[in-house]
Amino acid sequence: MDKNKAIGVFDSGLGGISVLNHLTELLPKEHFIYVADSLWCPYGSKSYTELRKRADQIVNYLLSRGVKMIVVACNTATAAAIDYLRSRYDLPFVGMEPAIKPAAKLTRTNVVGVLATPNTFDGHLFQETREKYASYVDVLIQKGCGLVELVENNETASKRAFDLLKEYTRPMLHKNADYLVLGCTHYPFLIQTIEKVAPELKIIDPALPVAKRAKQLLAEQNGLSNKQQGKLQLYTTGELQKLQNFAATFVQTDYETDSISI
């Protein structure tokens, strides 16, 4: 592995920046190329066949930029395509893991909620994780319809966000859930609103463990950059102004932005 090559990161849109922020904090010497596929957002309503084809296109773009690793910072894309990508390409892929295991270990009521997209719930990764680590826990699944779009439009504190999150968490509270697993990388940007709507729920966000796993893999393969300073390039297949507005609010390090066609 060429340690001074970039790390590719992609998501259906802007949500993967929740993972990217942890990556840049843990790996400040790395060069990151982030692709927000906002043109195709949301992924949650697409078929697995469509998502694998789209993931192929994005991965080929990132490979053309010479990346050494790709982080699939999207739960839906991970569910649909991570096995396919690992079998097809000869470089490390890190995907999003359903954080059911820590929720099952920490719960005191034996009831946990999971908020995610339909395709994430349908994936074998979620089903296998649930059966392996949470078979003795009541797992309440809730499709977060409409939430991704709110994050993409930077409306995380809007009345619509408040109303939807109240609707989605109320049944969990009624059944005495004490933990809420965020099963989409867009959802961490809604944490402040969730805490207002349902302060009783403790939130589990898998973004940091995924970033730690990426760092661990690089270290194991002697792939950590030895540059003095890292670099962050943000690209979108959608509206550049949306990316710029979002990054100005949420990205925690210096960056440059541009739009691309894939």
BELSUL-V186532 format. One record per pair of residues at least 4 apart in sequence whose C-alpha atoms are under 7 Angstrom apart, sorted by the first residue. I is the first residue (numbers start at 1). J is the second residue. If there is no record, write none. Layout:
BEGIN
I_J ; I_J
END
This chain:
BEGIN
1_68 ; 1_223 ; 2_68 ; 2_223 ; 3_223 ; 3_224 ; 3_225 ; 4_225 ; 4_226 ; 5_66 ; 5_67 ; 5_68 ; 6_30 ; 6_31 ; 6_32 ; 6_33 ; 6_66 ; 6_67 ; 6_68 ; 7_31 ; 7_32 ; 7_33 ; 7_67 ; 7_68 ; 7_69 ; 7_70 ; 8_32 ; 8_33 ; 8_34 ; 8_62 ; 8_67 ; 8_69 ; 8_70 ; 8_71 ; 9_33 ; 9_34 ; 9_35 ; 9_70 ; 9_71 ; 9_72 ; 9_73 ; 10_16 ; 10_34 ; 10_35 ; 10_36 ; 10_71 ; 10_72 ; 10_73 ; 11_15 ; 11_16 ; 11_35 ; 11_36 ; 11_37 ; 11_72 ; 11_73 ; 11_74 ; 12_36 ; 12_37 ; 12_38 ; 12_40 ; 12_41 ; 12_42 ; 12_43 ; 12_74 ; 13_36 ; 13_37 ; 13_38 ; 13_41 ; 13_152 ; 14_36 ; 14_152 ; 15_185 ; 15_186 ; 16_20 ; 16_73 ; 16_74 ; 16_185 ; 16_186 ; 17_21 ; 18_185 ; 18_188 ; 18_207 ; 19_23 ; 19_73 ; 19_207 ; 19_208 ; 19_211 ; 20_24 ; 21_25 ; 21_251 ; 21_252 ; 22_26 ; 22_208 ; 22_211 ; 23_27 ; 23_211 ; 24_28 ; 28_229 ; 28_230 ; 29_225 ; 29_226 ; 29_227 ; 29_228 ; 29_229 ; 29_230 ; 30_225 ; 30_230 ; 30_231 ; 31_230 ; 31_231 ; 31_232 ; 32_231 ; 32_232 ; 32_233 ; 33_232 ; 33_233 ; 33_234 ; 34_233 ; 34_234 ; 34_235 ; 35_234 ; 35_235 ; 35_236 ; 36_235 ; 36_236 ; 36_237 ; 37_41 ; 37_236 ; 37_237 ; 37_238 ; 38_236 ; 38_237 ; 38_238 ; 39_237 ; 39_238 ; 42_148 ; 43_76 ; 44_76 ; 44_117 ; 44_118 ; 44_119 ; 46_50 ; 46_51 ; 47_51 ; 48_52 ; 48_80 ; 49_53 ; 50_54 ; 51_55 ; 51_77 ; 51_80 ; 51_81 ; 52_56 ; 52_80 ; 52_81 ; 53_57 ; 54_58 ; 55_59 ; 55_81 ; 56_60 ; 57_61 ; 57_262 ; 58_62 ; 58_262 ; 59_63 ; 60_64 ; 61_65 ; 62_66 ; 62_67 ; 63_67 ; 68_91 ; 69_91 ; 69_92 ; 69_93 ; 70_92 ; 70_93 ; 70_94 ; 71_93 ; 71_94 ; 71_95 ; 72_77 ; 72_78 ; 72_94 ; 72_95 ; 72_96 ; 73_95 ; 73_96 ; 73_185 ; 74_78 ; 74_96 ; 74_184 ; 74_185 ; 75_79 ; 75_96 ; 75_120 ; 75_183 ; 75_184 ; 75_185 ; 76_80 ; 76_117 ; 76_119 ; 76_120 ; 77_81 ; 78_82 ; 78_95 ; 78_96 ; 79_120 ; 79_123 ; 79_125 ; 80_123 ; 81_85 ; 82_86 ; 82_95 ; 83_87 ; 84_88 ; 85_89 ; 86_93 ; 94_214 ; 96_210 ; 97_206 ; 98_126 ; 98_183 ; 99_103 ; 99_181 ; 99_206 ; 100_104 ; 100_129 ; 100_130 ; 100_134 ; 100_181 ; 101_105 ; 101_133 ; 101_134 ; 102_106 ; 103_107 ; 103_112 ; 103_179 ; 104_133 ; 104_134 ; 104_137 ; 107_111 ; 107_112 ; 107_178 ; 107_179 ; 109_176 ; 109_177 ; 109_178 ; 110_137 ; 110_138 ; 111_137 ; 111_138 ; 111_139 ; 111_176 ; 111_177 ; 111_178 ; 112_138 ; 112_139 ; 112_140 ; 112_177 ; 112_178 ; 112_179 ; 112_180 ; 113_139 ; 113_140 ; 113_141 ; 113_172 ; 113_177 ; 113_179 ; 113_180 ; 113_181 ; 114_140 ; 114_141 ; 114_142 ; 114_180 ; 114_181 ; 114_182 ; 114_183 ; 115_141 ; 115_142 ; 115_143 ; 115_144 ; 115_181 ; 115_182 ; 115_183 ; 116_120 ; 116_121 ; 116_142 ; 116_143 ; 116_144 ; 116_182 ; 116_183 ; 116_184 ; 117_121 ; 117_143 ; 117_144 ; 117_184 ; 118_122 ; 118_143 ; 119_123 ; 120_126 ; 121_126 ; 123_127 ; 124_128 ; 125_129 ; 126_130 ; 127_131 ; 128_132 ; 129_133 ; 130_134 ; 130_135 ; 131_135 ; 140_172 ; 142_168 ; 146_150 ; 147_151 ; 147_161 ; 148_152 ; 148_186 ; 149_153 ; 150_154 ; 150_155 ; 150_156 ; 150_161 ; 151_155 ; 151_156 ; 151_186 ; 151_189 ; 154_246 ; 156_161 ; 156_189 ; 156_190 ; 157_161 ; 157_162 ; 157_193 ; 158_162 ; 159_163 ; 160_164 ; 161_165 ; 162_166 ; 162_193 ; 162_197 ; 163_167 ; 164_168 ; 165_169 ; 165_194 ; 165_197 ; 166_170 ; 166_197 ; 169_173 ; 169_198 ; 170_174 ; 171_175 ; 172_176 ; 172_177 ; 173_177 ; 178_200 ; 178_201 ; 178_202 ; 179_201 ; 179_202 ; 179_203 ; 180_201 ; 180_202 ; 180_203 ; 180_204 ; 181_203 ; 181_204 ; 181_205 ; 182_187 ; 182_204 ; 182_205 ; 187_191 ; 188_205 ; 190_194 ; 191_195 ; 192_196 ; 193_197 ; 194_198 ; 195_199 ; 206_210 ; 207_211 ; 208_212 ; 209_213 ; 210_214 ; 211_215 ; 212_216 ; 213_217 ; 214_218 ; 215_219 ; 216_220 ; 217_221 ; 218_222 ; 218_223 ; 218_224 ; 219_223 ; 219_224 ; 232_254 ; 232_255 ; 232_256 ; 233_255 ; 233_256 ; 233_257 ; 234_255 ; 234_256 ; 234_257 ; 234_258 ; 235_257 ; 235_258 ; 235_259 ; 235_260 ; 236_240 ; 236_243 ; 236_258 ; 236_259 ; 236_260 ; 237_259 ; 237_260 ; 237_261 ; 237_262 ; 239_243 ; 240_244 ; 240_258 ; 240_259 ; 241_245 ; 242_246 ; 243_247 ; 244_248 ; 244_257 ; 245_249 ; 246_250 ; 247_251
END
